[in-house]
Amino acid sequence: MLQRLIVISILLQSAPWCHGFIKQSEIKKEILKEMDANKPYVDSNVNSYEKEKEDFQSLKLKGAAYHVDSCKKVFGTLGQYENYKKMISFIKESHYNEKNKRVFFLLSHFLLPFDMVMDFKIPRIKDEGMYTFKFDQGFLKSLIGEIFVQNLNEVKYKCFISIDINWSGPDSPFPDFIFQYFSKVLLNRSIKKLWSESNHHF
C-alpha cells in the first residue's frame, strides 16, 4: 500500500501537463484505502453561477480505480469504443471513426430526462499515458476530459486508471443536484462494467 501511495504521489506531482488530473491533495488517505480495498473512486461537483447577468454552470467529474491486470490487457476493452454498446447498458449506440478519431455514443437511461448524444474526438487507448478529449458541439461544448493510464509493478494491482472531466458553460437543461447525481452514477456504473468486462471484479 505504501509503495502504491508513493507511485501515485510522484505521478501526480511531477507531470506538468496534468492540470486537470486528480491531484494527490484531492485523493484523501481514506479514499486511497477504499481503492486499495477494491472500490472505485468517483466524485461529481456541479455549480451554477452568474456571469455578466447570464446563468452559467460548471461540472467537475472525477473517477479512478486500480485493475488486477496489466494495462496492456485492459486496452483490449477500454480502447474498443465501438463495442461500448455491448458492454454498458445505457449506451445504445457506439461507433468509432478510426480516420477522424471520433467516437459517437447515444445514451439512454431513466436518470436522463432525454436521450443524449456524445460525439467527440479521442485517440484510441493503446498504451499507458494521458489521453485528452474535448467536446466541440452540443450543450456540453468545450468540455475537456483527461484519461490517465499508468502501469503498477505490484502483486495486487497492475494498472491505475483515472478520468478527469471539467466543463463550464451556459446553463445546461439540468438542475445542479440532478446533473451531479446522474453524472456520478453513470460514471461509477461505466467503470464497474468496463472493469468487469476486462477481468476485474469489484
NUFI-479830 format. One line per 8 residues: their letters; for each residue x, y, z of C-alpha. Coordinates in steps of 0.5 Angstrom, whole numbers, padded with zeros to 4 digits. Layout:
N
a = X Y Z; ...
This chain:
202
mlqrlivi = 0000 0000 0000; 0006 0005 0002; 0009 0004 -0005; 0003 0005 -0009; 0002 0012 -0005; 0009 0014 -0007; 0008 0012 -0014; 0001 0016 -0015
sillqsap = 0004 0022 -0011; 0010 0022 -0015; 0006 0021 -0021; 0001 0027 -0020; 0006 0032 -0017; 0011 0031 -0023; 0007 0031 -0029; 0007 0038 -0032
wchgfikq = 0001 0037 -0037; -0004 0034 -0032; -0007 0041 -0030; -0014 0038 -0029; -0012 0031 -0027; -0014 0028 -0020; -0008 0031 -0015; -0006 0028 -0009
seikkeil = -0009 0033 -0005; -0015 0031 -0007; -0015 0024 -0006; -0015 0023 0001; -0012 0017 0005; -0019 0014 0007; -0021 0014 -0001; -0014 0011 -0003
kemdankp = -0015 0006 0003; -0022 0005 0000; -0019 0004 -0007; -0014 -0001 -0004; -0020 -0005 -0002; -0022 -0005 -0009; -0027 0000 -0009; -0027 0005 -0015
yvdsnvns = -0027 0013 -0013; -0032 0017 -0017; -0034 0024 -0015; -0038 0030 -0018; -0039 0037 -0017; -0044 0042 -0020; -0045 0049 -0019; -0049 0055 -0022
yekekedf = -0046 0062 -0022; -0048 0068 -0026; -0043 0072 -0030; -0045 0078 -0034; -0052 0078 -0032; -0052 0071 -0035; -0053 0064 -0032; -0047 0059 -0032
qslklkga = -0046 0052 -0030; -0040 0048 -0028; -0038 0041 -0028; -0032 0037 -0024; -0033 0030 -0025; -0027 0025 -0023; -0026 0018 -0023; -0020 0013 -0021
ayhvdsck = -0019 0005 -0020; -0014 0000 -0020; -0014 -0006 -0024; -0011 -0013 -0023; -0009 -0014 -0030; -0003 -0010 -0033; -0005 -0004 -0037; -0004 -0007 -0044
kvfgtlgq = -0009 -0013 -0042; -0014 -0007 -0040; -0013 -0004 -0047; -0017 -0009 -0051; -0023 -0007 -0047; -0022 0000 -0045; -0020 0003 -0052; -0025 -0001 -0056
yenykkmi = -0030 0005 -0056; -0035 0002 -0062; -0036 -0004 -0057; -0039 0000 -0051; -0046 -0001 -0053; -0045 -0009 -0052; -0042 -0007 -0045; -0045 -0001 -0042
sfikeshy = -0053 -0002 -0042; -0054 0006 -0042; -0050 0007 -0049; -0055 0005 -0054; -0050 0006 -0060; -0043 0007 -0060; -0039 0008 -0066; -0031 0010 -0068
neknkrvf = -0028 0013 -0074; -0021 0011 -0074; -0019 0016 -0079; -0022 0022 -0076; -0021 0019 -0069; -0028 0021 -0067; -0033 0017 -0062; -0040 0017 -0062
fllshfll = -0045 0015 -0057; -0052 0015 -0056; -0054 0015 -0048; -0061 0013 -0046; -0062 0012 -0038; -0068 0013 -0034; -0064 0018 -0030; -0063 0022 -0036
pfdmvmdf = -0069 0027 -0038; -0068 0026 -0045; -0063 0021 -0050; -0056 0024 -0050; -0051 0024 -0056; -0044 0025 -0055; -0040 0026 -0061; -0032 0028 -0060
kiprikde = -0025 0027 -0062; -0021 0022 -0058; -0015 0017 -0060; -0016 0010 -0058; -0013 0008 -0052; -0007 0003 -0054; -0001 0005 -0049; 0000 0008 -0042
gmytfkfd = 0000 0015 -0041; -0005 0021 -0042; -0011 0022 -0047; -0015 0028 -0048; -0021 0029 -0051; -0026 0035 -0052; -0033 0036 -0054; -0033 0041 -0060
qgflksli = -0041 0041 -0060; -0047 0040 -0056; -0050 0043 -0049; -0043 0041 -0046; -0039 0044 -0052; -0032 0046 -0049; -0032 0040 -0044; -0025 0038 -0043
geifvqnl = -0023 0031 -0041; -0017 0027 -0039; -0016 0020 -0038; -0009 0017 -0035; -0007 0010 -0035; -0001 0008 -0031; 0003 0001 -0030; 0004 -0001 -0023
nevkykcf = 0009 -0006 -0022; 0005 -0009 -0016; 0003 -0016 -0014; -0005 -0014 -0012; -0006 -0009 -0018; -0002 -0008 -0024; -0006 -0002 -0027; -0008 0005 -0025
isidinws = -0013 0009 -0029; -0017 0015 -0028; -0021 0020 -0031; -0022 0028 -0030; -0027 0032 -0033; -0028 0039 -0033; -0034 0044 -0036; -0036 0051 -0035
gpdspfpd = -0041 0054 -0040; -0048 0057 -0041; -0053 0053 -0036; -0055 0046 -0038; -0062 0043 -0038; -0061 0040 -0031; -0061 0043 -0024; -0055 0042 -0021
fifqyfsk = -0057 0037 -0016; -0059 0032 -0022; -0053 0034 -0026; -0049 0032 -0020; -0053 0026 -0019; -0053 0022 -0025; -0046 0024 -0028; -0043 0021 -0022
vllnrsik = -0048 0015 -0022; -0047 0014 -0030; -0039 0014 -0029; -0039 0009 -0023; -0043 0004 -0027; -0039 0005 -0033; -0032 0004 -0029; -0035 -0002 -0026
klwsesnh = -0038 -0005 -0032; -0031 -0004 -0036; -0027 -0007 -0031; -0031 -0013 -0030; -0031 -0014 -0038; -0024 -0013 -0037; -0023 -0019 -0032; -0023 -0014 -0026
hf = -0029 -0015 -0021; -0030 -0010 -0015
